[in-house]
Amino acid sequence: MPKSKSRQKSTRRSYVPAPPQKKRRSSPAWYAYFVIGLMVVGVALIVSNYMDILPGGTRQLWLWTGLGFIAGGFAAATQWR
């Protein structure tokens, strides 16, 4: 009786599932108001500067501060879940 050839071992690796991802917590309810508040304060500073309502007259410091508040609002918005 002829001898059968031995089977070659498979080079495929067995399937290993990816570890489960951690569920991210959602943002608190007040966070949306915080983001909107930062942006509104920034716009109010810029508009107040142009209307010459702020102390010291129209100054670049108020413009940069307003833009900083708006940028902070956008940065906070990117972390909202």
Secondary structure, DSSP 8 states (H G I E B T S, - for coil): ----------------------------TTHHHHHHHHHHHHHHHHHHHHTT-STTSS-HHHHHHHHHHHHHHHHHHTT--
